[in-house]
Amino acid sequence: MSYIPNTLEERQEMLESMGLKSMDELFVDIPASMRAKELNIEAAKSEIEVRRIVEGLASENKIYKSCFRGAGSYDHYIPAIVKTVTSKEEFVTAYTPYQAEISQGVLQNIFEYQTMMCELTGMDVSNASVYDGAVACAEAVFMCQERKRATAIISGTVNPQVQEVVKTYCASRNVPVIVVPAKDGLTDLEGIKANLTKETACVIMQQPNFFGNLEDADSFCAAVHEVGAKAIMSVNPISLGAIKTPGECGADIAVAEGQPLGMPMAWGGPYLGIMTATSAMMRKLPGRIVGETVDHDGRRAFVLTLQAREQHIRREKASSNICSNEALCAMTAAVYLAAVGPEGLKNCANQCMAKAHYAASELCKINGISMAYDTPFFHEFVTKTDASEKIIKALDTQNILGGLPIEGGILWCVTEKQSKQDIDEMVAIVKEVCA
């Protein structure tokens, strides 16, 4: 708070407007055991002494040797060249292209990113990124709003945290939101059809969904379009190396969490919100769209083709209030995709899928463990078990981060980083617990 130029009185006024009494109440969702109220560093310490104290505190963080948890943030291999390129000073210091004509490097970076996102999702146009995948999903809802169409429908198989962000955004504009519960681990298409009306603006589906299962995206998009609403697909960018793209399925808008594309899990951020759409939706995209042209000498040049000015100067009428440029995270995704290439991405997706299916089959050989859903999945899956807590604790003692405990079982995730040895070790520990 020392860097924010407001007084203690102003801070207290802001807290009271939110119905809070102290700063601590802002962080109640973080377990008390993980919060440090103060560092207790004695006065007059040298820089090296302070560094040692802080490093000692940091050493209390647990570093896992292998990770079998996903649910929106994924442990993928990041080629060394990604960090080498993105840490160059000319990229780190470039914030946003306010003077577009002299920001050619930043503009080319965004242009290449947008091109890759369109190729990846099979859509016509991409913006220059928003904060994260959940925010991208919420922004996509506002893109679909029309005078007589306002209601947003969300499949219950969408990540619960994404659902909450969409609800929060929509509450600020009095946009009705309907959540249709999942059915057998998949989108209840009949339930969605029953809620579709002439007032429906859009419907959101996740592919693969929160449980890792692969949805019937073609039928979903067709059903949504029958009533004139827009189909929004939230996708895992790595999975697009192995499954149909949103464009091929008929989606109007594709959104994604870009973290798997070269960004570490990093305690939850900063991440990257990917947004792509059909050409018909182009003028409703928030953020910037960079295009290619030639200068007066005929040389290749880049320009800001589209930028919603009301986001800067008419905020009360803006379709979006995001003005920041996530160009560094966007460039990270572009460098990652350039480094691995189309075949590398396909190989990564296939490895994720193959290893996840191997892990699932080995876990289901254990008494007391079975698959929760009999449906195709990508690299996440749910197993039913009554020993979730014991399994997660046993894995933790061996420095292995187990899957996410959910109602009735565990949501596991396997990526290309986990070797057969890692999987076999995890399965052996689970087997011992269940025995």
C-alpha positions as CSV (number, residue, x, y, z in Angstrom):
1,M,0.0,0.0,0.0
2,S,3.0,2.3,0.4
3,Y,3.1,2.9,-3.4
4,I,-0.6,4.0,-3.6
5,P,-0.9,7.8,-3.3
6,N,-3.9,8.0,-0.9
7,T,-4.3,8.8,2.8
8,L,-5.3,6.4,5.6
9,E,-8.7,8.2,5.7
10,E,-9.2,7.6,2.0
11,R,-8.3,4.0,2.4
12,Q,-10.8,3.6,5.2
13,E,-13.5,5.3,3.2
14,M,-12.9,2.8,0.3
15,L,-13.1,-0.1,2.7
16,E,-16.3,1.2,4.2
17,S,-17.9,1.5,0.7
18,M,-17.2,-2.2,0.3
19,G,-18.7,-3.0,3.7
20,L,-15.3,-3.8,5.2
21,K,-13.5,-2.6,8.3
22,S,-9.8,-3.5,7.7
23,M,-7.4,-4.4,4.9
24,D,-7.2,-7.9,6.4
25,E,-10.8,-8.5,5.5
26,L,-9.8,-8.2,1.8
27,F,-7.7,-11.4,2.2
28,V,-10.0,-13.6,4.2
29,D,-10.1,-16.2,1.3
30,I,-6.4,-16.8,1.8
31,P,-5.8,-19.3,4.7
32,A,-4.5,-17.5,7.8
33,S,-1.6,-20.0,7.9
34,M,-0.4,-18.6,4.6
35,R,-0.6,-14.9,5.5
36,A,2.3,-13.0,7.1
37,K,1.0,-10.1,9.2
38,E,4.5,-8.7,9.5
39,L,8.0,-9.7,8.7
40,N,9.5,-8.7,12.1
41,I,12.7,-7.4,10.6
42,E,14.8,-5.5,13.1
43,A,15.8,-1.9,12.3
44,A,19.1,-1.0,10.7
45,K,19.7,-4.2,8.8
46,S,21.9,-4.2,5.7
47,E,20.6,-5.3,2.3
48,I,22.3,-8.7,2.4
49,E,20.9,-9.3,5.9
50,V,17.3,-8.5,4.8
51,R,17.8,-10.7,1.7
52,R,18.8,-13.6,3.9
53,I,15.8,-13.1,6.2
54,V,13.3,-12.9,3.3
55,E,14.9,-15.9,1.5
56,G,14.5,-17.8,4.8
57,L,10.8,-17.0,4.8
58,A,10.5,-18.0,1.1
59,S,12.2,-21.4,1.9
60,E,9.0,-22.3,3.8
61,N,7.1,-22.5,0.5
62,K,6.7,-26.1,-0.6
63,I,8.1,-27.0,-4.0
64,Y,6.6,-30.2,-5.5
65,K,8.6,-32.5,-7.6
66,S,5.6,-33.4,-9.8
67,C,2.1,-32.0,-10.2
68,F,-1.1,-33.8,-11.0
69,R,-3.4,-30.8,-10.5
70,G,-4.9,-28.5,-13.2
71,A,-8.4,-27.1,-13.0
72,G,-7.4,-23.9,-15.0
73,S,-3.7,-23.6,-14.3
74,Y,-1.4,-26.2,-15.9
75,D,2.2,-27.4,-15.4
76,H,3.7,-27.5,-18.9
77,Y,7.3,-27.6,-20.2
78,I,8.5,-24.1,-21.2
79,P,11.5,-24.0,-23.7
80,A,14.4,-21.9,-22.4
81,I,14.2,-19.6,-25.5
82,V,10.8,-18.3,-24.3
83,K,12.4,-16.6,-21.3
84,T,15.5,-15.6,-23.2
85,V,13.4,-13.6,-25.8
86,T,10.8,-12.2,-23.5
87,S,13.3,-10.9,-20.9
88,K,15.0,-8.7,-23.5
89,E,14.9,-5.0,-22.3
90,E,13.2,-3.7,-25.4
91,F,10.2,-6.0,-24.8
92,V,10.0,-5.7,-21.0
93,T,9.9,-1.9,-21.0
94,A,7.4,-1.5,-23.8
95,Y,4.0,-1.0,-22.2
96,T,1.5,0.1,-24.8
97,P,1.7,1.6,-28.3
98,Y,0.3,5.1,-27.6
99,Q,2.4,6.5,-30.5
100,A,1.7,3.6,-32.9
101,E,3.8,4.9,-35.8
102,I,7.0,4.7,-33.7
103,S,6.0,1.5,-31.8
104,Q,6.7,-0.8,-34.7
105,G,8.4,-3.5,-32.6
106,V,5.4,-3.7,-30.1
107,L,2.9,-3.6,-33.0
108,Q,4.7,-6.4,-34.9
109,N,4.8,-8.4,-31.7
110,I,1.0,-8.0,-31.2
111,F,0.4,-8.6,-35.0
112,E,2.2,-12.0,-34.9
113,Y,0.4,-13.0,-31.7
114,Q,-3.0,-12.2,-33.2
115,T,-2.1,-14.1,-36.3
116,M,-1.1,-17.2,-34.3
117,M,-4.3,-17.0,-32.2
118,C,-6.5,-16.9,-35.3
119,E,-4.6,-19.9,-36.7
120,L,-4.9,-21.8,-33.4
121,T,-8.6,-21.2,-32.8
122,G,-9.7,-21.2,-36.5
123,M,-11.3,-17.8,-36.0
124,D,-11.1,-14.7,-38.2
125,V,-9.8,-12.0,-35.8
126,S,-8.0,-11.7,-32.5
127,N,-7.6,-8.8,-30.1
128,A,-4.4,-7.8,-28.2
129,S,-5.4,-9.7,-25.1
130,V,-7.2,-9.1,-21.8
131,Y,-6.2,-10.0,-18.3
132,D,-7.0,-13.7,-18.1
133,G,-9.3,-16.4,-19.4
134,A,-12.1,-15.7,-17.0
135,V,-12.1,-12.0,-17.8
136,A,-12.1,-12.9,-21.5
137,C,-15.2,-15.0,-21.0
138,A,-17.0,-12.1,-19.2
139,E,-15.9,-9.6,-21.9
140,A,-17.3,-12.0,-24.5
141,V,-20.7,-11.9,-22.9
142,F,-20.8,-8.1,-23.3
143,M,-19.8,-8.4,-27.0
144,C,-23.1,-10.3,-27.5
145,Q,-25.4,-7.8,-25.8
146,E,-28.1,-6.3,-28.0
147,R,-31.1,-4.1,-27.3
148,K,-33.6,-7.0,-27.1
149,R,-31.1,-9.8,-26.2
150,A,-29.4,-9.6,-22.8
151,T,-29.5,-13.0,-21.0
152,A,-26.4,-15.1,-20.8
153,I,-26.6,-18.9,-20.3
154,I,-23.6,-20.8,-18.8
155,S,-23.1,-24.6,-18.9
156,G,-22.5,-26.0,-15.5
157,T,-19.4,-27.7,-16.8
158,V,-17.6,-24.4,-17.1
159,N,-14.9,-23.8,-14.5
160,P,-16.7,-22.6,-11.3
161,Q,-14.2,-19.7,-10.9
162,V,-14.9,-18.6,-14.5
163,Q,-18.6,-18.8,-13.7
164,E,-18.1,-16.5,-10.7
165,V,-16.2,-13.9,-12.7
166,V,-18.9,-13.8,-15.4
167,K,-21.6,-13.4,-12.7
168,T,-19.7,-10.6,-11.1
169,Y,-19.2,-8.7,-14.4
170,C,-22.9,-9.2,-15.4
171,A,-24.2,-8.1,-11.9
172,S,-22.6,-4.7,-12.5
173,R,-24.7,-4.2,-15.6
174,N,-27.8,-6.1,-14.5
175,V,-27.3,-8.8,-17.1
176,P,-29.4,-11.9,-16.3
177,V,-27.3,-15.1,-16.0
178,I,-28.7,-18.6,-16.1
179,V,-26.5,-21.6,-15.1
180,V,-27.7,-24.9,-16.5
181,P,-26.4,-27.8,-14.2
182,A,-24.1,-30.4,-15.7
183,K,-25.5,-33.8,-16.6
184,D,-23.2,-36.8,-16.3
185,G,-20.1,-34.6,-16.5
186,L,-21.2,-33.0,-19.7
187,T,-23.2,-30.0,-20.9
188,D,-26.9,-30.6,-20.5
189,L,-27.8,-29.6,-24.1
190,E,-31.5,-30.3,-23.6
191,G,-31.5,-28.2,-20.5
192,I,-29.9,-25.3,-22.4
193,K,-32.4,-25.6,-25.2
194,A,-35.2,-25.4,-22.6
195,N,-33.8,-22.0,-21.5
196,L,-33.1,-20.6,-24.9
197,T,-35.5,-17.7,-25.8
198,K,-35.5,-14.6,-28.0
199,E,-33.9,-12.7,-25.1
200,T,-30.9,-15.0,-25.0
201,A,-27.8,-13.1,-26.1
202,C,-25.2,-15.9,-25.7
203,V,-24.4,-19.3,-24.3
204,I,-21.0,-20.3,-22.8
205,M,-19.5,-23.8,-23.1
206,Q,-16.0,-25.0,-22.1
207,Q,-14.1,-27.5,-24.3
208,P,-12.6,-29.6,-22.7
209,N,-14.9,-28.9,-19.8
210,F,-14.0,-28.4,-16.1
211,F,-14.1,-32.2,-15.6
212,G,-11.7,-32.8,-18.5
213,N,-14.5,-34.3,-20.7
214,L,-14.8,-33.5,-24.4
215,E,-18.1,-31.9,-25.3
216,D,-20.3,-32.2,-28.5
217,A,-19.4,-28.6,-29.5
218,D,-20.9,-28.9,-33.0
219,S,-24.4,-29.7,-31.6
220,F,-24.0,-27.0,-29.0
221,C,-23.2,-24.2,-31.5
222,A,-26.0,-25.4,-33.8
223,A,-28.6,-25.3,-31.0
224,V,-27.5,-21.8,-29.9
225,H,-27.7,-20.5,-33.4
226,E,-31.2,-21.8,-33.9
227,V,-32.6,-19.0,-31.7
228,G,-30.2,-16.4,-33.1
229,A,-28.0,-16.3,-30.0
230,K,-24.2,-16.3,-30.0
231,A,-22.1,-19.3,-29.1
232,I,-19.0,-18.7,-26.9
233,M,-16.5,-21.5,-26.5
234,S,-13.9,-21.4,-23.7
235,V,-11.0,-23.6,-24.8
236,N,-7.7,-25.0,-23.6
237,P,-5.1,-23.8,-26.2
238,I,-3.0,-26.9,-25.9
239,S,-5.9,-29.2,-26.6
240,L,-6.3,-27.4,-30.0
241,G,-3.3,-29.4,-31.2
242,A,-5.5,-32.5,-31.1
243,I,-9.2,-31.6,-31.3
244,K,-11.4,-29.5,-33.6
245,T,-11.0,-25.7,-33.3
246,P,-13.9,-23.4,-32.2
247,G,-14.0,-22.1,-35.8
248,E,-14.6,-25.6,-37.1
249,C,-17.3,-26.1,-34.6
250,G,-19.1,-22.9,-35.6
251,A,-18.4,-20.7,-32.5
252,D,-18.9,-17.0,-32.7
253,I,-16.4,-16.2,-30.1
254,A,-13.5,-18.3,-28.7
255,V,-11.9,-17.4,-25.4
256,A,-9.1,-19.1,-23.6
257,E,-6.7,-18.9,-20.6
258,G,-3.3,-18.5,-22.3
259,Q,-1.2,-19.6,-19.3
260,P,-0.4,-23.1,-20.9
261,L,1.4,-21.3,-23.7
262,G,4.8,-20.6,-22.1
263,M,3.7,-19.1,-18.8
264,P,4.5,-20.7,-15.5
265,M,1.8,-21.4,-13.0
266,A,3.3,-18.7,-10.8
267,W,0.9,-18.7,-7.9
268,G,-2.0,-17.6,-10.2
269,G,-0.6,-14.9,-12.5
270,P,0.0,-12.8,-14.4
271,Y,-1.9,-14.8,-17.0
272,L,-3.3,-14.1,-20.5
273,G,-6.9,-13.7,-21.7
274,I,-7.2,-14.9,-25.3
275,M,-10.1,-13.6,-27.4
276,T,-10.8,-14.4,-31.0
277,A,-14.0,-14.0,-33.0
278,T,-15.6,-14.2,-36.4
279,S,-15.3,-11.2,-38.7
280,A,-18.9,-10.3,-38.0
281,M,-18.0,-9.7,-34.4
282,M,-14.8,-7.8,-35.0
283,R,-16.0,-4.3,-34.2
284,K,-17.2,-5.5,-30.8
285,L,-13.9,-6.9,-29.7
286,P,-12.4,-5.0,-26.7
287,G,-8.8,-3.9,-26.8
288,R,-6.7,-3.4,-29.9
289,I,-6.4,-5.0,-33.3
290,V,-3.1,-4.5,-35.1
291,G,-2.9,-4.7,-38.9
292,E,-0.2,-4.8,-41.6
293,T,0.3,-2.1,-44.3
294,V,3.2,-0.4,-46.1
295,D,4.7,3.0,-45.5
296,H,5.2,5.8,-48.1
297,D,8.4,4.1,-49.2
298,G,6.6,0.8,-49.7
299,R,8.2,-0.9,-46.7
300,R,6.3,-3.3,-44.5
301,A,4.7,-1.5,-41.6
302,F,2.2,-2.1,-38.8
303,V,-0.7,0.1,-37.6
304,L,-3.5,0.1,-35.0
305,T,-6.3,-1.0,-37.3
306,L,-9.0,-0.9,-34.7
307,Q,-9.1,0.6,-31.2
308,A,-12.3,1.3,-29.2
309,R,-11.7,5.0,-28.3
310,E,-14.7,5.0,-25.9
311,Q,-12.7,2.7,-23.6
312,H,-10.4,5.7,-22.9
313,I,-12.7,8.8,-23.0
314,R,-16.3,7.7,-22.7
315,R,-16.1,5.0,-20.1
316,E,-19.7,5.1,-19.0
317,K,-20.7,4.1,-22.5
318,A,-17.9,1.7,-23.2
319,S,-18.5,-1.9,-24.0
320,S,-15.3,-2.6,-22.0
321,N,-13.2,-0.7,-19.6
322,I,-10.0,-2.6,-20.2
323,C,-7.3,-0.2,-21.4
324,S,-4.1,-2.0,-20.3
325,N,-2.1,-3.9,-22.8
326,E,-1.1,-7.5,-21.9
327,A,1.5,-7.4,-24.6
328,L,4.3,-9.1,-22.6
329,C,2.2,-12.1,-21.8
330,A,0.8,-12.2,-25.3
331,M,4.3,-12.1,-26.7
332,T,5.2,-15.0,-24.4
333,A,2.5,-17.1,-25.9
334,A,3.7,-16.1,-29.4
335,V,7.3,-17.0,-28.7
336,Y,6.2,-20.3,-27.2
337,L,4.2,-21.2,-30.2
338,A,7.0,-20.2,-32.6
339,A,9.4,-22.3,-30.6
340,V,7.4,-25.5,-30.5
341,G,5.8,-25.0,-34.0
342,P,2.6,-26.8,-35.2
343,E,4.1,-30.2,-34.9
344,G,5.4,-29.5,-31.4
345,L,2.0,-28.3,-30.3
346,K,0.4,-31.4,-31.7
347,N,3.0,-33.6,-30.0
348,C,2.4,-31.8,-26.7
349,A,-1.4,-32.3,-27.0
350,N,-1.0,-36.0,-27.9
351,Q,1.4,-36.6,-25.0
352,C,-1.0,-34.9,-22.6
353,M,-3.8,-37.1,-23.7
354,A,-1.9,-40.4,-23.9
355,K,-0.3,-39.9,-20.4
356,A,-3.6,-38.9,-18.9
357,H,-5.3,-42.0,-20.2
358,Y,-2.5,-44.2,-18.9
359,A,-2.8,-42.6,-15.5
360,A,-6.5,-43.1,-15.5
361,S,-6.3,-46.7,-16.5
362,E,-3.6,-47.4,-13.8
363,L,-5.6,-45.6,-11.0
364,C,-8.8,-47.6,-11.9
365,K,-6.9,-50.9,-11.3
366,I,-6.9,-50.0,-7.6
367,N,-9.8,-51.2,-5.5
368,G,-12.0,-48.3,-4.4
369,I,-11.2,-46.1,-7.4
370,S,-13.2,-45.8,-10.6
371,M,-13.9,-43.3,-13.3
372,A,-16.6,-40.9,-12.5
373,Y,-17.7,-40.5,-16.2
374,D,-17.7,-42.8,-19.1
375,T,-16.9,-40.3,-21.7
376,P,-13.8,-39.2,-23.8
377,F,-11.5,-36.8,-22.1
378,F,-8.3,-34.8,-22.9
379,H,-5.7,-34.5,-20.1
380,E,-8.0,-34.2,-17.1
381,F,-10.3,-36.7,-15.6
382,V,-12.3,-37.4,-12.4
383,T,-12.0,-40.6,-10.3
384,K,-14.6,-41.6,-7.7
385,T,-13.1,-42.5,-4.3
386,D,-14.0,-42.2,-0.6
387,A,-10.4,-41.6,0.3
388,S,-9.7,-38.2,-1.4
389,E,-8.3,-36.5,1.7
390,K,-6.0,-39.4,2.6
391,I,-4.7,-39.7,-0.9
392,I,-3.9,-36.0,-1.3
393,K,-2.1,-36.0,2.1
394,A,-0.1,-39.1,1.3
395,L,1.0,-37.7,-2.0
396,D,1.9,-34.4,-0.3
397,T,4.2,-36.1,2.1
398,Q,6.2,-37.4,-0.9
399,N,6.3,-33.9,-2.5
400,I,3.7,-34.7,-5.1
401,L,0.8,-32.4,-5.7
402,G,-2.2,-34.6,-6.2
403,G,-5.4,-33.8,-8.1
404,L,-8.1,-31.4,-6.9
405,P,-10.5,-32.8,-4.4
406,I,-14.1,-32.3,-5.7
407,E,-17.4,-33.6,-4.6
408,G,-17.3,-37.4,-4.7
409,G,-13.7,-37.8,-5.9
410,I,-10.6,-36.2,-7.4
411,L,-10.0,-34.2,-10.5
412,W,-6.6,-35.3,-11.9
413,C,-4.5,-33.6,-14.6
414,V,-1.5,-35.0,-16.5
415,T,0.6,-33.0,-18.9
416,E,3.6,-33.8,-21.1
417,K,5.9,-33.0,-18.2
418,Q,4.9,-36.1,-16.2
419,S,7.0,-39.1,-17.1
420,K,5.8,-42.7,-16.8
421,Q,8.0,-43.0,-13.7
422,D,6.2,-40.0,-12.2
423,I,2.8,-41.5,-12.9
424,D,3.8,-44.9,-11.6
425,E,5.1,-43.4,-8.4
426,M,1.9,-41.5,-7.9
427,V,-0.2,-44.6,-8.5
428,A,1.8,-46.7,-6.1
429,I,1.2,-44.2,-3.3
430,V,-2.5,-44.1,-4.0
431,K,-2.6,-47.9,-4.1
432,E,-0.9,-48.1,-0.7
433,V,-3.4,-45.7,0.8
434,C,-6.4,-47.5,-0.6
435,A,-5.0,-50.9,0.5
